[in-house]
Amino acid sequence: MAGLSDWEVMRTDVIFLSAPDAIRLYYGSTFLRGRQLTELLSARLSDRYSFTFTTDRQQTDSVVVLTKGFLAGASPQSLADLKAGRNILLADPVDLGMPVADLIALAAMVDGFVASSKLQMAALRKQFPDKPCHLVTHNVDQRLPVFEPPGDRLRLAYIGLLQNCRYLNELGQLAEIVETPSGGSPDVWMARLPEFNCHYSLRRPDDTFGFKPFIAGLFSRARGSIVFRPSAKGLFGRPHDFVVFKPFTKGFTAAHCLSPILTERDESDAQFYLPDDYPFFLPAGGWNEVSDAIGRIREEFGGKSWRYAVDVMRDVRDKSSSDHVANEFITMLRHYQ
């Protein structure tokens, strides 16, 4: 292969590169977007590619997907070493909080971005029009049970980390709170999913700190007034001027369960998956307004609006299925062959 350019080498080895401490620091992304995605793709595309999840940085002539866990501790030298091995580097930061200036530095060192949400893809393409950015929808946890949700009455639950739930204390009067401990066994909370037929998803405002201001500036007409200054803390020093993209994982989980989701229009990618006439968007007001909306949804259970919402979630389930994700991934790989 001497004398061939990076683009002339046929790569059939796909490496998901992580870091030794990533499973502890970023359990969810490392497990789902690293290990599980590797297994999902291998089960469907192993006739054409080999897929490996590893922390071994000694890779050559491969397509290397740089996972969130790797990127969190990456350095310019580590990226340069991988490029010296004739690898195609694709950065998949998911929801890693990253200084905007460092995102620019990263873009200059990788061959492309992998976006786990449509909003992230749009923002990265807008900011880096000459850098390929590919949507690979965030995969649903493969361990989720398959079941028919109960149909007797509204059975609402918040399923997630407690610190991310808006109105946690008040919500406990109207819904079940099912915690998903980071790094813990999924057996307990996953076993409870068949008890519910509706999922609540309002995040605390500070759960998306740094995100909305950046996006507003990125897509505004006054974009030229934004100044990106180099970080003084290195490639991933992470000062306060960072940007976070949240994939629509709660929506995809609810869709897998064929359970309508109660959320806001501007929650993650909700605007791309839930139509404007989706009946169960929650108001942007305070708890009283949210509580009143939940009361109306309870009254509408089983009716026309409810059935329409379930149909919408069925469509979201199809658009976030394992086969759909695999098709997006192979479309991305073909770009580099």
Beta strands, then each sheet from edge to edge (+ up, - down):
strand 1: 13-17
strand 2: 50-54
strand 3: 63-66
strand 4: 88-91
strand 5: 98-99
strand 6: 112-115
strand 7: 133-135
strand 8: 156-160
strand 9: 176-179
strand 10: 198-200
strand 11: 242-243
strand 12: 261-262
sheet 1: 2+ 1+ 3+ 4+ 6+ 7+
sheet 2: 5+ 11-
sheet 3: 9+ 8+ 10+ 12+
end
